[in-house]
């Protein structure tokens, strides 16, 4: 069986890129697998910023609760 690996275009910036998936038979890609390397890095950075922001908010809420006790 001949394996063809098509070049894809990034969902964000529409630039073409080659897939870096190790398993070409994988049928459903995650959102980040459908992004070019630059957009994937930006996506990961945004996720980390959001997670950090949620952590800081939770920490602030815990500190406020301790002050009230």
N, C-alpha and C positions, 0 to 999 in steps of 0.2 A: 504494500500500500504506500503510495506517495503522500508525504506530508507536506502540505503547503501552509506556510505561515504568512498571512497577509499583513501588510503594514496597516496600522490603524491610525485614526486621527484622534487627538486628545478631545475629551468631552468639554473641557474648559476653553482652551485657546484654539482648537481645531487644527493645530499643527500636526503633521504626520510624525509618527514615531514607530519604532519596532517594539513589539511586545517583549517584555522580559520575563514572562511566565515560564517557569520551568516545565510545567506540564501542559503541552498544547492541546490535550484532550479535555482539559477542564472546561466545562460548558458554561458556567456562570461566574463571571469575574466580579470582584468587589469594585466599588466605585473608584478606589485609588488605583486599581490595576488598569483602569481605562483612561488614565491621565499620563501625560508626558512627564519625564523626570522633574522638570522645573515646576510644573503645576502640582505634582505629587508632593514635592517638598513644601510648597506653599500650603497645601491641604493639611499635611501633617503638622505644620507650624500652627495653623489655625486651630486644629483639634487640641493641641497641647495648651494653647492660650486659653481656650474655653475651659478645659479641665482645671487649669491653674486658677482661673477666675472663680469657678464653682468651689474649689477647695478653700480659697481665701474667704468667700462668702460664708461657708460653713464654719470656718474658724472664728470669724467675727461674731456669728450667731452664738457659738459656744461661749465666747468671752463675755458677751452681753448677758447670757444666762447666769454665768458665774458671778458677775457683778451684782445681779439682782438678788442672789441668795445670801 
